[in-house]
Amino acid sequence: MLELTLPDMTCGHCKATVEKTVLALDGQAELRFDLPQHRVAIQTRASEAAVRAALTEEGYPPADA
């Protein structure tokens, strides 16, 4: 399970964009959102590096823990 903090994810539109981005990498991915905390938990077969790169390209760079 990949858990990321996305500081720029603040609304439902942001959530939808994040979901669409991850599902484009892995159509079977499962995402759980905690929008108030700007967190997303992702179960995916895609590499962490690929997920981070795709989210950064879409304007939602993960914060480093």
N, C-alpha and C positions, 0 to 999 in steps of 0.2 A: 504494500500500500504506500503510495506516494502522497505525502502531506505537504502542501505548499501554502504560504501566505502570499496573497496577491493584493498589495496595498491599494491598487487602482481599481479593484473590483468592488464597486459600491452600490450597484443597483441590479434590477432584474435583467436589463439589457446587457450589462457586463456579464452576468451569470450565463446568459444564453450564448454570448460570444465565446466564453471560456469553454462551455460545453461543446459547442460546434467545433471549436479548434481541436479539442482532445479527440472527439469522435471522428474527425477527419484522419487522425493518425491511427486510431484503433476503434473500429465501429462497435466493438463489444465492450469498450471501456465502461466502467461504472463510476459515477461521480457523486459525492456527497458534499453539499455546500453548507457553510456557516457564514452567511453573508455579513452579519453584524461584525464578525471577527475577521472578515476578509480571508477566510480559509477555505480550502478545497482539499478533499481526500479523493485520490484517484486510484482505482484498481485498473491497471492497463498492462498490456503486453509490450507497449512501446517503451523505449528506453527513457530514463529520467532526462537525459540530455536532449532527446528529441522533443519531449513535452515542454521542457523549459525554453528551448529555442522557438518552438511554435508559439507559445504564449507570449514570449518577448516580442516576436514579430507582429503579433496582433495587438500589442500595446499593453499587455498585462505581465510585465516582468516579475517573476517571483522574487520575494525578498530572501536573502540568504539568512539561514537560521544560525 
